[in-house]
Amino acid sequence: MLKILLPTAMLLPMALLSPQKLLWTNTTSHSLLIATISLHWLLPTYFPHKNLTQWMSIDQISSPLLVLSCWLLPLMLLASQNHLQHEPPIRKRIFITTLTTVQPLLLLAFSATELMLFYIAFEATLIPTLILITRWGSQPERLSAGIYLLFYTLISSLPLLVTILYLHTHTGTLHLTMLKLFHPTLTNSWTDLLLGLALLMAFMVKAPLYGLHLWLPKAHVEAPIAGSMLLAALLLKLGGYGIMRLTLLIGPLPSHLHYPFLTLALWGALMTSSICLRQTDLKSLIAYSSVSHMGLVIAASILQTHWSFSGAMILMISHGLTSSMLFCLANTTYERTHSRILFLTRGLQPLLPLMATWWLLANLTNMALPPTTNLMAELTIMIALFNWSALTIILTGTATLLTASYTLFMLLMTQRGTLPTHITSLQNSSTREHLLMTLHITPLLLLILKPEMISGMPL
């Protein structure tokens, strides 16, 4: 664990002390090295905990997410080179420092074996994200987006802190391995029902559940590209991971808690997909699509069956890579046309034919086409939900149909149609952008060959 955490910590002095010419090269290559070393965590074992220390351990549930958070740092650095090229050097250094501080915090959050440490890391990831959005966002509305993000997260996570302290006074420990040996502390009384609600609520806001998701489109639209990738690919996964970790610990959830969350998640997947069909803003469309995908994850992880857990796990990983790739593509068109409105960025296929190929690939993975892990995850989740209640097939089926339709709508709006008159000449797409897209799509296509690495189940 330390052989990843120490080099990640050493990225900070590297970003601050590298010579100006080598700043991007050094930080990106170093973080890519860290990402490649972290791949050995994916090896499935029979042991429930690998690298178990007193504070951290790597589990089948957390290892894919840990690798994903290591993998995305070089990609975020690659993606944000262009819009920082006119900034003064000290500002570039601060930007890279802000990005690299998120990674150790995320690694802590995903591998913590102690609930208090998990809570602290869970909250601390908020600060760099807030700095990214409110300082490097592109419009004045970024301040209100930052306030939305801050208050939604804080108001929901204070009850979580109270519940963690309550668990500590009742059991005397907050260690995950110890808590597994205790009797379930939450019974069916009203106080325990409210405590279970408080425990789930922080993660529901983070993952966003439909109804608590209003901060997400705002934050995504205003964030710079690295902030968007960070939010979509990693911070939303903190919510799903928290639900999967803690619901198992506190014993079986009372069924009063099941129903509202399940209905809201599935209905939300339906609603946000239909909202996507009416969007004019490209980034907002991708943000709403991630709400609908995470709705499936929430529904699956509340069910707590083996199938639904592995489905939720695979969907979290594949959605992280897919939505991050879509945000990168949206950013490439935004940097050339300086507009996110779909009507003003039409018909780009004849101008940037290679980018159109990437668009097609990313949209097909978002739509869950057969050779991708997205399809495997969605099918697994649908079967698990259908086993629980046959009526859910109506909601999930309609949601899949709507997902396919808004994805095709996005593809046709950006790539086909007549070219708007104000676009006369565009920059060519650079090798850096193609490398970025390749690094996003290759793991997605390779993981289907060995999906048990990310399915969260020991072999």
BELRA-V980910 format. One record per backbone hydrogen bond with DSSP energy under -0.5 kcal/mol. NH is the residue of the N-H (numbers start at 1). CO is the residue of the C=O. If there is no record, write none. Layout:
((NH	CO) (NH	CO))
//
This chain:
((4	1) (5	1) (6	2) (8	4) (9	5) (10	6) (11	7) (11	8) (12	9) (13	9) (14	10) (15	11) (16	12) (17	13) (18	14) (22	19) (23	19) (23	20) (26	22) (27	23) (28	24) (29	25) (30	26) (31	27) (32	28) (33	29) (34	30) (35	31) (36	32) (37	33) (38	34) (39	35) (39	36) (40	37) (41	38) (42	39) (43	40) (50	58) (53	51) (53	56) (57	111) (58	50) (59	57) (63	59) (64	60) (66	62) (67	63) (68	64) (69	65) (70	66) (71	67) (72	68) (73	69) (74	70) (75	71) (76	72) (77	73) (78	74) (79	75) (80	76) (81	78) (84	80) (84	81) (85	82) (87	84) (91	88) (92	88) (93	89) (94	90) (95	91) (96	92) (97	93) (98	94) (99	95) (100	96) (101	97) (102	98) (102	99) (103	99) (104	100) (105	101) (106	102) (107	103) (108	104) (109	105) (110	106) (111	107) (112	108) (113	55) (114	55) (115	174) (118	114) (119	115) (120	116) (121	117) (122	118) (123	119) (124	120) (125	121) (126	123) (127	124) (128	124) (129	125) (130	126) (131	127) (132	128) (133	129) (134	130) (135	131) (136	131) (136	132) (137	133) (138	222) (142	139) (143	140) (145	141) (146	142) (147	143) (148	144) (149	145) (150	146) (151	147) (152	148) (153	149) (154	150) (155	151) (156	152) (157	153) (158	154) (159	155) (160	156) (161	157) (162	158) (163	159) (164	160) (165	161) (166	162) (167	163) (168	164) (169	165) (170	166) (171	167) (172	168) (176	113) (179	175) (180	176) (181	178) (182	178) (182	179) (187	185) (193	189) (194	190) (195	191) (196	192) (197	193) (198	194) (199	195) (200	196) (201	197) (202	198) (203	199) (204	200) (205	201) (206	202) (207	203) (208	205) (209	204) (212	209) (216	213) (217	213) (218	214) (219	215) (220	216) (221	217) (222	218) (223	219) (228	224) (229	225) (230	226) (231	227) (232	228) (233	229) (234	230) (235	230) (236	231) (238	234) (239	235) (239	236) (240	236) (241	237) (242	238) (243	239) (244	240) (245	241) (246	242) (247	243) (248	244) (249	245) (250	246) (251	248) (257	254) (258	254) (259	255) (260	256) (261	257) (262	258) (263	259) (264	260) (265	261) (266	262) (267	263) (268	264) (269	265) (270	266) (271	267) (272	268) (273	269) (274	270) (275	271) (276	272) (277	273) (278	275) (279	276) (282	280) (282	340) (285	281) (286	282) (287	283) (288	284) (289	285) (290	286) (291	287) (292	288) (293	289) (294	290) (295	291) (296	292) (297	293) (298	294) (299	295) (300	296) (301	297) (302	298) (303	299) (304	300) (309	305) (310	306) (311	307) (312	308) (313	309) (314	310) (315	311) (316	312) (317	313) (318	314) (319	315) (320	316) (321	317) (322	318) (323	319) (324	320) (325	321) (326	322) (327	323) (328	324) (329	325) (330	326) (331	327) (332	328) (333	329) (334	330) (335	331) (336	332) (337	333) (338	334) (342	280) (344	341) (345	341) (345	342) (346	343) (347	416) (348	414) (349	415) (352	348) (356	352) (357	353) (358	354) (359	355) (360	356) (361	357) (362	358) (363	359) (364	360) (365	361) (366	362) (367	363) (368	365) (369	364) (372	369) (376	372) (377	373) (378	374) (379	375) (380	376) (381	377) (382	378) (383	379) (384	380) (385	381) (386	382) (387	383) (388	384) (389	385) (392	389) (393	390) (394	391) (395	391) (396	392) (397	393) (398	394) (399	395) (400	396) (401	397) (402	398) (403	399) (404	400) (405	401) (406	402) (407	403) (408	404) (409	405) (410	406) (411	407) (412	408) (413	409) (414	410) (415	411) (416	412) (423	420) (424	422) (434	430) (435	431) (436	432) (437	433) (438	434) (439	435) (440	436) (441	437) (442	438) (443	439) (444	440) (445	441) (446	442) (447	443) (448	444) (449	446) (450	446) (450	447) (451	448) (453	450) (454	451) (455	451))
//
